[in-house]
Amino acid sequence: MTPPPTEALLFEVPPPPTSVERLLHLADQYTQHNDALDLVLRTTATSGPNTHADSALRTAASTQSAIKAIQGERLYESVELTETVMRLQQLAFLATASADLRAGTARQLTALAPEAAVSCAVTLATEMRRRRWASAPVADLRLTAVQCEALTQIARGHVVAGSSLEREFTRSREPKVLMSTLRSLETRGLVERSADSAHPAYVGGPPQDRVRLTETGIASLASVLELPPARPSAAPGTTPRPLPAAAQATARSR
């Protein structure tokens, strides 16, 4: 069989993730890291500080890479952008510090990291759209409001799935992500389940399935994060008319 020409292979290379997509990937990485710690904490085996060190350091390195990607965008500096970078630097510091700690303490340091990474992605998406509207990603208009919210909840690491008495269920924070919504997103290839990777629903119970965004799901969510609302326009006939000269004189005399 004749191998494909080198030129053809070049066109098959997928484009690198955008900075917003990098942050959503980062949120998923922190969720996986936290899930692994949760499972360690629920086993009877004694865990030392090195149990999660490699994972913590890899996550810290990914955070630093995300920071460099944002800085490489060369966006005009703003308070929001500065705070986003500072927050990511804090996450990198906490992840690095957690590598030298036992699992229980380490878990506390990165507990809020997935939500923080998604919040940073939202802020960055807003800043990039405001400055580069012409090159903004095309929004996935096929997503309903419920599906967009579900994808965001999943990105934050808030959604798990399981089964009991041959019935499937989901667990999430408010607003709830229903099993019907999860299945619709799975059908479209936007989410997937990592079997037995999340902490049990109760002590002694079986691990649950973590619901995660696929590559396609990350791209779809990144395209709709913080779409700017339509600017309100003045209704016809609502522009105030100037006061008559007599009324203006009366108003000044008060």
Stockholm file with secondary structure:
# STOCKHOLM 1.0

chainA/1-254         MTPPPTEALLFEVPPPPTSVERLLHLADQYTQHNDALDLVLRTTATSGPNTHADSALRTAASTQSAIKAIQGERLYESVELTETVMRLQQLAFLATASADLRAGTARQLTALAPEAAVSCAVTLATEMRRRRWASAPVADLRLTAVQCEALTQIARGHVVAGSSLEREFTRSREPKVLMSTLRSLETRGLVERSADSAHPAYVGGPPQDRVRLTETGIASLASVLELPPARPSAAPGTTPRPLPAAAQATARSR
#=GR chainA/1-254 SS CCCCCHHHHHTTSCCCCCHHHHHHHHHHHHHHHHHHHHHHHTSSSCCCTTTTHHHHHHHHHHHHHHHHHHHHTCCCCCHHHHHHHHHHHHHHHHHHHHTTSCHHHHHHHTTTHHHHHHHHHHHHHHHHHHHCGGGSCCCCTTCCHHHHHHHHHHHTTCCEEEEETTEEEEECSSSCCCHHHHHHHHHTTSEEEEEEEECCSSTTCCCEEEEEECHHHHHHHHHHTTCCCCCCCCCTTCSCCCCCHHHHHHHHHC
#=GC SS_cons         CCCCCHHHHHTTSCCCCCHHHHHHHHHHHHHHHHHHHHHHHTSSSCCCTTTTHHHHHHHHHHHHHHHHHHHHTCCCCCHHHHHHHHHHHHHHHHHHHHTTSCHHHHHHHTTTHHHHHHHHHHHHHHHHHHHCGGGSCCCCTTCCHHHHHHHHHHHTTCCEEEEETTEEEEECSSSCCCHHHHHHHHHTTSEEEEEEEECCSSTTCCCEEEEEECHHHHHHHHHHTTCCCCCCCCCTTCSCCCCCHHHHHHHHHC
//
